[in-house]
Amino acid sequence: MTARALFSARPAQWVEYERPLRHAFDAADLDVDLVTEGDPATIDYVIYAPSGGLSDLTAFTRLKAVLSLWAGVEQIVTNPTITAPLCRMVDSGLTEGMVEWVTGHVLRHHLGMDAHIHGQDGVWRDGTVPPLARDRPIGILGLGALGLACGEALANLNFPVSGWSRSAKSHDQITCHSGKAGLTAVLATSEVLVLLTPQTPQTEHLLNAQTLALLPKGAFILNPGRGPLIDDAALLDTMDSGQVAHATLDVFATEPLPADHPYWSHPSVTVTPHIASATRAATASLAIAENIRRGEAGEPFRHVVDRQQGY
């Protein structure tokens, strides 16, 4: 039986995704009619990004699932017209990219690379040797697929890794914490802190004046997760005081980051333009095909969003 899938995203993404999706459907032995428009009452699956302009899904009366092209679903999860299962994107390419970005910037700060890259002034400074990885505690806020993958990679480099999530988790290589007391415990030991929590009302400004003060003095912060996780004014204050040594930020409350934002000129901030990771069409198409295969086989979908939790 043929399943009908509507691709709803920007036109440029259709150009990027059409061929990989068709290849993925063929590889999974799926008969899928992939379209960019059609009678909503005939659509089984919507492959979806909010940037495509579709917001009211009321007319999609036979919809089996909405398959998000984005890892974050904060712009989708509260849409009352989405009543079918909503599946977020968990993509091997996105995960690999995030691990590479996080590992690279952790090592950069751990080894003090900036002092050498920007200090080519003819002065031989040999008095500072970086600690071994085993002596540099790392904290990760958010233990979803991306947080766990980054934690595993850092643990494999011999960093002691602690992680925090809203609900309790366990992992052989990561010391896991949850709840308010757990957040305090992770912050208190994290010389490098990585933010990878979902964006929800509960996590907005998770890093604020009070929580930033819990970090070891001179800590480093990496945020490849979501911009609103950080209270910008509080972070700037803690860098000015020396409480935080440096923040490498990939995501922001307003994007693109305005040209007059103080992050651009602050000596303790590195701005990267939302490039920590991206969904790759080739690997994302495989994830979409697998969920359609599951839907057609009557199996549970993967990575279904919990509407109450918001992720």
C-alpha positions in Angstrom: 0.0 0.0 0.0 1.3 3.5 -0.9 1.9 6.0 1.9 1.6 9.7 1.1 4.1 12.1 2.6 3.9 15.8 2.4 7.2 17.7 2.6 6.6 21.0 4.3 9.7 23.2 4.6 11.5 26.0 2.7 11.8 25.4 -1.1 15.6 25.3 -0.7 15.2 22.3 1.6 13.0 20.5 -0.9 15.9 20.8 -3.4 18.3 19.5 -0.7 16.0 16.6 0.6 14.1 15.3 -2.3 16.7 12.9 -3.7 18.0 11.7 -0.3 14.4 11.0 0.8 13.6 9.0 -2.3 16.8 7.0 -2.0 16.0 6.3 1.7 12.5 5.2 0.9 13.9 2.9 -1.8 16.5 1.5 0.5 13.8 0.7 3.1 11.6 -0.9 0.5 8.9 1.7 1.1 6.2 2.8 -1.4 5.9 6.5 -0.6 4.2 9.2 -2.7 6.4 12.2 -1.7 4.7 15.5 -2.5 5.0 19.2 -1.7 1.3 19.9 -2.0 -1.9 17.9 -2.1 -5.3 17.3 -0.4 -4.6 17.3 3.3 -7.2 14.5 3.7 -4.9 12.2 1.7 -1.7 12.8 3.6 -0.4 10.1 6.0 2.8 11.8 7.1 4.0 15.4 7.2 7.8 15.9 7.0 7.9 19.2 8.7 9.8 22.4 9.5 8.0 25.5 10.7 9.8 27.6 8.1 7.7 26.0 5.4 4.7 28.1 6.4 2.3 25.3 7.3 0.9 25.9 10.8 -2.7 24.7 10.8 -2.9 20.9 10.4 -6.6 20.6 11.2 -7.5 19.3 7.8 -5.0 16.5 7.9 -7.6 14.0 9.1 -5.7 10.7 8.3 -2.3 11.8 9.6 -0.3 9.1 11.2 2.7 11.3 12.3 4.4 14.6 12.0 8.1 14.0 11.4 10.1 17.1 12.4 13.2 18.1 10.4 14.5 19.9 13.5 16.0 18.5 16.7 14.3 21.2 18.7 10.5 21.2 18.7 9.8 24.3 20.9 8.2 26.1 18.0 6.0 23.1 17.2 5.1 21.3 20.4 2.4 23.8 21.5 0.6 23.7 18.2 -2.9 22.5 19.1 -3.7 21.4 15.5 -1.0 18.7 15.6 -2.8 15.8 17.2 -0.9 12.9 15.6 2.4 11.7 17.2 5.1 14.4 16.8 8.6 12.9 16.3 11.7 15.0 16.7 14.7 14.6 14.6 17.5 12.4 16.0 20.0 12.1 13.2 23.4 10.4 13.3 25.0 13.2 11.3 23.6 15.9 13.6 25.0 13.9 16.6 28.4 13.5 15.0 28.6 17.2 14.2 27.6 18.1 17.8 30.2 15.8 19.3 32.9 17.2 17.1 32.0 20.8 18.0 31.8 20.2 21.7 34.9 18.1 21.9 36.9 20.6 19.9 36.0 23.6 22.1 36.4 21.6 25.3 39.9 20.7 24.2 40.6 24.3 23.1 39.7 25.7 26.6 41.3 22.7 28.5 44.6 23.1 26.7 44.6 26.9 26.8 45.0 27.1 23.0 43.8 30.7 22.7 46.8 32.0 24.6 49.1 30.5 22.0 47.1 31.2 19.0 46.6 34.9 19.9 49.9 35.3 21.7 52.5 35.2 18.9 54.5 38.1 20.3 58.0 36.6 20.6 57.8 36.0 24.3 58.5 32.4 25.5 56.0 31.6 28.2 56.6 28.1 29.5 55.4 28.5 33.0 51.9 27.1 32.5 51.2 23.5 31.6 47.5 22.4 31.2 46.2 19.7 33.6 45.5 16.2 32.4 42.0 15.5 31.2 41.4 13.4 34.3 41.8 16.5 36.4 39.4 18.7 34.5 35.7 18.0 35.5 33.2 18.5 32.8 29.5 19.1 33.3 26.7 18.6 30.7 23.3 20.0 31.3 20.9 17.8 29.2 21.3 14.1 28.8 19.3 13.5 25.7 20.8 11.9 22.6 23.2 14.8 22.0 24.2 15.2 25.6 24.9 11.6 26.1 26.9 11.3 22.9 29.1 14.3 23.9 29.5 13.0 27.4 30.6 9.6 26.1 33.2 11.2 23.8 34.6 13.3 26.6 34.7 10.4 29.0 36.6 8.4 26.4 39.2 11.2 26.5 39.5 10.6 30.2 37.6 13.7 31.4 35.4 13.1 34.5 31.9 13.9 33.2 28.9 14.7 35.2 25.5 15.3 33.7 22.1 16.7 34.7 18.7 16.1 33.4 15.2 16.9 34.6 14.4 13.2 35.0 16.7 10.6 36.5 19.1 8.7 34.2 22.0 6.4 34.5 25.1 5.8 32.4 28.3 3.8 32.9 30.6 6.7 31.9 28.7 9.7 33.2 27.8 10.6 36.8 24.1 11.4 36.4 22.1 13.9 38.5 18.6 15.2 38.3 16.4 17.7 40.2 17.4 20.9 41.8 20.0 19.3 44.1 21.5 17.5 41.2 21.8 20.7 39.2 23.7 22.3 42.1 26.0 19.3 42.4 26.9 19.4 38.7 27.4 23.2 38.6 29.6 23.2 41.7 32.2 20.9 40.0 32.1 21.8 36.3 35.3 23.6 35.2 33.8 23.3 31.7 30.0 23.4 31.4 28.2 22.3 28.2 24.5 23.3 27.7 22.4 20.8 25.7 19.0 20.9 27.5 15.8 21.4 25.5 14.2 24.8 25.5 11.2 24.7 27.7 9.6 27.2 30.1 11.4 25.4 32.9 14.9 25.7 31.3 14.6 29.4 30.2 17.5 31.2 31.9 18.7 28.0 33.5 22.0 29.8 33.8 21.3 33.0 35.7 23.1 35.1 38.3 22.4 32.5 41.0 23.4 29.4 39.1 26.4 31.0 37.5 27.7 31.8 40.9 27.8 28.1 41.7 30.4 27.3 39.1 34.1 27.0 40.1 35.8 30.4 39.6 37.3 30.6 36.1 34.9 28.1 34.5 34.3 27.9 30.8 30.8 27.7 29.3 29.8 26.2 25.9 26.3 26.7 24.6 25.4 24.8 21.4 21.9 24.1 22.8 19.5 26.9 22.9 20.1 30.7 23.4 17.3 31.3 26.0 19.0 28.9 28.4 21.3 31.7 29.4 20.5 35.1 31.0 22.8 37.2 28.8 23.1 40.1 31.2 24.0 37.7 34.1 26.6 35.9 31.9 28.3 39.2 30.9 28.4 40.3 34.6 30.1 37.0 35.6 32.7 37.2 32.9 33.5 40.8 33.9 34.0 39.6 37.5 36.2 36.7 36.4 33.7 34.1 37.8 33.4 32.7 34.2 36.7 32.8 32.2 35.2 32.4 28.7 31.9 31.5 27.0 31.8 29.9 23.6 28.3 30.5 22.3 26.7 29.0 19.2 23.0 29.9 19.8 21.3 33.1 20.9 17.9 34.4 22.0 17.8 36.5 18.8 19.4 35.1 15.6 21.3 36.3 13.7 23.0 37.9 16.7 22.5 41.7 16.3 25.6 43.5 15.2 25.5 45.8 18.3 25.2 42.9 20.8 27.9 43.1 23.5 28.9 39.5 22.9 30.6 40.5 19.6 33.1 42.7 21.3 33.5 41.1 24.7 37.1 39.6 25.1 35.8 36.6 26.9 33.2 35.5 24.4 33.5 33.5 21.2 30.5 33.7 18.9 29.9 30.9 16.4 26.9 31.4 14.0 24.7 28.5 14.9 27.1 26.0 13.2 27.7 23.6 16.1 25.7 21.0 14.2 23.2 20.7 11.5 20.8 18.1 10.2 22.3 16.5 7.1 19.8 15.5 4.5 21.4 12.1 3.7 21.3 10.9 7.3 18.1 12.7 8.3 16.3 11.0 5.4 17.2 7.6 6.8 15.7 8.6 10.2 12.5 9.8 8.4 12.3 6.6 6.3 12.6 4.5 9.4 9.7 6.2 11.2 7.5 5.8 8.1 8.5 2.2 7.9 7.5 1.8 11.5 4.2 3.6 11.0 3.3 1.4 8.0 4.3 -1.8 9.9 2.3 -0.8 13.0 5.4 -0.4 15.1 6.0 2.4 17.7 7.5 5.5 16.2 11.0 6.6 17.4 11.7 9.8 19.3 8.0 10.8 20.0 7.8 14.1 21.8 6.2 14.1 25.2 3.8 17.1 24.9 3.7 17.6 28.7 7.5 17.8 29.0 7.9 19.8 25.8 10.6 17.5 24.2 
